[in-house]
Amino acid sequence: MDYLPLFIEFNARPVLLVGGGEVASRKADLLLNAGAALTIVAPELHTELQQRHQKGEFEWLQGGFKTGYLDGVFLVIAATDDPALNQQIFSEADERAILVNVVDNQLLCSAIFPSIIDRSPVMVAISSAGKSPVLTKLLREKLESLLPFHLGSMAEIAGQWRQRVKQHLTSIRQRRQFWEKAFNGRFSTLIANGQLQQAETQLEQQLTHTDPRPQGELALVGAGPGDPGLLTLKGLQVLQQADVILYDHLVSAEVLELARRDAGRICVGKRAGNHSVVQEETNALIIKLANQGKKVVRLKGGDPFIFGRGGEELQIAAEAGIPFQVVPGITAAVGASAYAGIPLTHREHSQSVTFITGHCRENGNELDWPALARGNQTLVIYMGIMKAALISQNLISHGRDASTPVAVIGCGTRTEQQVLSGKLSELEQLAQDAPSPALLVVGEVTQLHHQLAWFGPEQMATQVSRPAVIDFV
């Protein structure tokens, strides 16, 4: 062990920072946030340091370093571009047994700054003893995604309750079990949802009313359109806490791989023309699992509130008294069109965008076709493959030009993504040729795909038998 990691309470301890540039400014931020009594020695100050000095946040000794400035100092940081001066500061501080850090020179450090993950009062520090700062930076980024931002609030409230819990529960084992249940249960969820008062009420109930049955809950999570990188940070964190995951066919295998390894997984998805699990069975399964005390994640492709029946499932949970939360996802219209290089709005082509479902009746009475057929707008049609002919006929018969550009995006955001482009009159054939799942986009903005496509292997657009284009992007 090259360095012993310590968390030091500065509490107005005197710290000397030599240097007034951008690097010094970053160090000053950390020190001031930690409560240090900071003195900066520098001929000039960086703009941000000037602003903080004007607020009286630190003392500025304008000019060069003097040995006497080390008197009574707890820690000194050298952040100058003068190697000789940095060496002098290190030598003189080390002789006085003062902790010293010379920025970007591990050999001249008796103290180093780790990479920090701040969930105050919870703090995580990572260091490679100065050997590989880039590696510690990468580790920090990974941990940032796994540690929820509500950890700090949870720790603050736990600290306020700690003595009370200690008085009520006399054994260490009881207290450990109490906090494990709180941190892994409804208390944690309420903190994450910003419901702090309800969270304390939950602690009160857990402390005074012993219930052998754990309380289950439901998290409705949007998985995004397929690319696992589009799963939200909160979605990832919730998946890591799940006991059981009920997922749709539209959820990619790569997203499922991000879930907690020992979580149960049940496919309740539906495919066009092949409903593997009817909605009523899914609803009943949610209630059953939650009543068993499990953390149930209902994982849906795209966003659960955009043609995903998410609202219906939450209504069932609410009626059954099951606590729930919603983690939105990137809906297919936004994700797939972006990966296809198709902006849904554009000042020259489209002033509005409408999302509609292709699950429509033959007579089309449920949709306002005259409004949808107007120009200068983009239509994005979910689940439209089976009804592409009907959609095309209705739009054309109500005034949309048969030559209106369209695109069908198959397997949007995934490595196998394909974009088939053509005219509105060709929509049925394009839809038949597209891999599933597919999204239909109608409007002039689809022409921009050929200029703005950026995702996937670079292949030249090839002509097909009709005047439509298939791009593997």
N, C-alpha and C positions, 0 to 999 in steps of 0.2 A: 504494500500500500504506500504509494508515493505521497499522498495527502490524506489527512483525516478530515472527512466532511463534518463541518460544524454549522449550526445556525446561530448567528450572533445577534444579540439585541443591542443595537447601537444606542438608542435612547439618549440622543444628544452627545454621544462620544465624539471627540474631535477627530476629524479626518482631513488630511491635506491632499489636494489634487493639483498636480503640476501639469499645466497645459490647458489651453482654452479653445481647442478646435472641436471638430465634429465628434471625434472619438471621446474626447473629454466630456462633451455634452451628454453622450449616452451613459457614461459612468456616473456623471452627476445625477442623472435621472434616478438611477438605481439607489444611490446613496441617500439622496434627499427623500425618496419614497420610503426608505428604511429608517428615517429619522435621524440621520447623522448630522452633527454640527459641522458643516462643510466650509472649508476655506480653499479658495482656488488661487493659485499663483500663475499668472500669465500676463504677457504684455498686452494682449487683446483677447476679447471674448467672442466666441461664436454667437450668431444672432439669437439663438434660443437661450443661450446662457445670459446674454445681455438682458433679455426679457425677464428671466427669473431673478437676476441680480436687482433689477429695478423694483421687483416686488419684495426685496429684502430677504430672499431665501438662503443666501450664503454671503460670506465675506470674500471680497476680491482684493488681493494684494497685487496691484498692477506693477509689473516688472519681472525681473528674473528671480530664480530660486536662490535662497540663502540657507545655509546650514541651520541657523537659528530658528527657522520656521518649523523644524522637526521637534522642538521642545514641547513636551506634553501631548504629542500626537499619538493616537491609537493605531491608525492605519494611514499609509501614504501610497498614493497611486501616481505613477509617472506616465503621462500620455503625451509625450513630446516626440518630435521627429529628429531629435538630437541624440544620437547613440552615446556620446560622451557624457552628456548631462544625465541621461537615464542610468548609466553605469555609476555615476557619482551619487545619485539619489539612492540607488540600491545599496551601495557600499556603506554610506553614512547611516541609512536607516537600519541596515542589518547589524552594524556595530552597536547600535543603541537598543537592539532587540525589539525594534518596531516592525510590525507586519508591513510588508511592502509588495506591491504589484506593479511590474513594468509591463505595460500593454504590449501584447504580441511578442513577448520575449520570455519564454518559460524558464530559462536559466536564471533570470533576474527576478524571480518571484518566490517569496516565502508564503504568499497567499494568492490564490487564483480565483477568478470569477467563473462559476459554472454556468451552463445553460439552465435557465429557470423556467419552470411551468408554474404560473402564479394562479392559484385558486384560494387566495388569502381567506382565512389563516392557514389553509393547506398549501404547502410549498413543496415542489419536487425539484431537486437540483441534480444535474448530470454533468459529469466531468470525465475527460480522458487524460487527466493530469497534464494537459497541454500538448498531448501527443497528436491528437486528431480532432481539431475543432469542428471540421465538417461532419465527421461521424456523429459527434454529440448533437450537432444541429439537426441531423436527420432523425436521430432518436427522439429528440425533443418534439419534432413535428409529428412523429407517430404517436407519442404519448399525449400530445395536445388533443388529438382526435379521439382518444379513448377516455379521457378524463372529463366528465361533464362539468359545465361551468357552474352548476349549482352546488358543487362540493363545498365551496366556501361558506355559503349560507347554511348548509346542513351542519357543518362543523361549528359555526357560531351558535346555532340553536342548541346543538348537543352540549356545547360548553356551558350554556346557561342552565341546562337541565341535569348536568352531570352530578352535582351534589345531591339534588333531590332524588335521583335514581339510586344513588349510593345509599341514601338513608332508607329508601323503601325496599331495596333488594340487598340483602346483607352479604351474599356470597359473590365472589368474583365470577363464578360460572353463570349465575343468574344474570348478572349485569352484562356479561359478554353476550349471552343469548339475547338479552333485551335489545342491545344495540345492533347486533347482527340482523335481527328481525326488522328493526327500524330502518337501517341503512339499505336493506334489500327489499323493503316492502312499500306500503302505501305512503309512509312518511316521506321517503325519498321522492316518490312521484309528485306529491303535493308541493314539495320544495321546488322541484324542477318546473312545475306549472305556475310558480309564483304565488301559491296559496299558503302563505306563511302561517296565518292564524289557524287555518284548518290543519296544517301540519302539526302545530302544537296541540291542538285538540286531539289529533290522532295519537300523539305521544301520551297524552293524559289517559285516553281510553286504553291504550296498550299497557300502561303502568298500573291502572286500577281495576281493569276488567280483564282477567285472564281468560282468553278464548283458545281452546285447544285447536281450533280450526283456523288456519291462516286465511286472510282475506285475499281473494283473487282479484285481478283487474285486467282490463283490455286496453291494448294500444293499437290503434288503427294507423298503419304506417304505409306511406307511399314509397314504393321501391324505385320509382323513376322508370324511364322507358327501356332500360336494358343495360347500358353501360354502368358497371358497378361504381365508377367514379362519380356518377351523378346521384348516388344515394346521399342524402343529407347527413351531416355530422350527427345530428340528433337521432336520425333513423338508425345509424350504425350503433350508437350507444344503446338504444332501446333493444336492438337485435341481440346485443351482447348480454342483455339481462333476461332474455326470454326463457320461459320454461317450455313453451310449445309454440310453434309457428304454423299458422294456417295460411297457405299461400296459393296464389293463382298460377295458371299456366303461363301467364304473361311475365311472371317474375323470372329473370334469367338465373341460370345456375351459378353465375359468378356472384350475383347479389346474395344468393342463399349461402354461399361459401363464407360470407362475412359474418354470419350468425354464430352465436355461441355453439360450440361443438357438440355439447351434450343436450341441446334443446331438441325436443320432439318436433318432427316435421310431418305435416299432413297436407296433402294437396287437395284443395277444395275448388280447384279452378274450373272454368267453363270454356269450352271451345265452340265455335260456331257450328250448330247442328249436332253437338255432342256434349250435353250437360252432364259431366261426371258426377257432380254433387249438386242437388237442387238447393236453392237459396234457403228454404226452410230447414234443411238438414244442417247447413252451415250455421244458421242462427242458433239452432238447438245445441250444436257442438260448442259454440262460443260460451253459451250459458253453462253447459255441463262442466267444461274445463275450468272456467272461472270460479264456479261454485266448489270446485275441488281445491281452491286456494292457489291456482296456477297463474303465473303471469303470461297472459295470452297475447301474442302479437298476430294481428290480422294483417298480412302483408299483401298489398295489391300493386299491380303494375301501374306505372304512372302516378297519378294523384288520386287518392280514394274518393274525393268529392267531385271529380270530373268523370261522369258516366261510370262510376265504380261501385254504386250502391252502398257507399260508405255511410251515408246518412241513415239508410234503412237499418243497417246493422247496429249503428249506435243507438237508434231508437229502441231496438230490442234490448240492448244492454241497459239502457236507462230505465226501461220498464221493469227489468229484473233487478234493479238496484245494484248493478255492477259498476264500480268506478271505471272511468275510461279517460283516455287522452288521445289526441290526434297529432300525428307527425306528417305534415304535408309532403308531397313528392313533386318532382318535376313532371308535369303532365306530358303525354306523348306529343301533343301538338307543338309544344315549345321545344322539347328536346329533339325530336326527330326532324323537325323543320330546320332547326339550327344546324344539326349535323349534316343536313342535305344542302346547306347554303341557301336556304329559302327564308328570307325575312318575312314574317307574317304581315307586317305593315311597312309601307314605304311611301314617302311623300309624293312620288310620281305615279304610283300604281295602286295603292290601297290605303284608304283612310280608316278602315275598321276591319275587325276580324270576328268571325262568328264560329263557335264550336257547335256542331250538331251531331246527333247519333244517326247511324244508318239503319237502326232498327225501326223502320217506319212501315206503315201499312201501304197496301197496294194503291189505295186512292190518294195517299199523301195528304189527308185532311189535317193531320196533327202538326204539320209544318207550314209556315207562312211562305209558300213558294214565291209569290210575287216579290216579297221583300228580299228573299235569298237570291233571287235572280238579278237584282240590281247590280250595276257595275261598280267599279272602284272599291271593291271590298274583297276580302279573302274568306273563303269557306274552308273549314277544316272538318272533315267528316270521320268520326270514329266508327268502327265496326260497319264500314260501308261496302265491304267487298261483295257480299251476297246481294246487295241492292244497288250496285253501281249503275246498272242499266236504268232502273227506275229513277235514280237520282239525276242522271244525265237527262233523261226524257223530261222530267218535271222542270228542271232548270231551263232547258231549251224552249219548252212549250210556254214558259212564263216570261220569256224575253231575254235570257242570257244567250249570247252569241255562241253558236256551235263551235266556233274556232277559238273560244276562250282557252288560254293555256291551262293545263292541269298537270299535276304530278301525283304519282302513287309511290309512297315511301314504304318499302318493305323492310322489316327487321331494323327499324330505325335505331341509330346509335350503337348498333352491334357491329362486329367485324364483318358479318355477312350482309350488311346494309346494301340495298339496291334502290335506285331512284329511277322510275320509269316516267318519262315525260311525253306529252302529246297534247291533243285537243280535247275539249269537252265531249265532242261526239265520239271519241275513242275511249272514253273512260271505262266502259264495260270490259273491253279487251285488255286494257292496261291492268285493270284490277285482277283479271283472271291470271295474268302472267306474273303478278307480284308475289314474292314469298310472304308468308304470314308470320307474325301479325303485320297488318298494313294500314296506312293512314292515307286518306284521299285529301288532296289540297287543290282547290279550284281558285284561279285568279291569276292576274298578270304577274304577280310576284314570283310565280314558279319559274318564269323565264330566267330569273337571276341565278338559278341553280348552276347553269353552265358557266357563269362567271365566278360565282362565290363558293362552289363546292370545295371542301378542304379536307374532309374526313375519308379515310380508307385508302386502299392501294390506288396509285395513280394509273388509270387506264384511259385510253382515248374513247370518247363516246362513239358507239357503233350504231349504224342505222339498222332498223329492223324492217320487216316486210311492209309495214305501213309507215306513214310519216310520223313515227314516234321514236323516241330515243331512250335506250336503256343505259344507264351509267352505273357501274359498280364502284361506289365511292365509300 
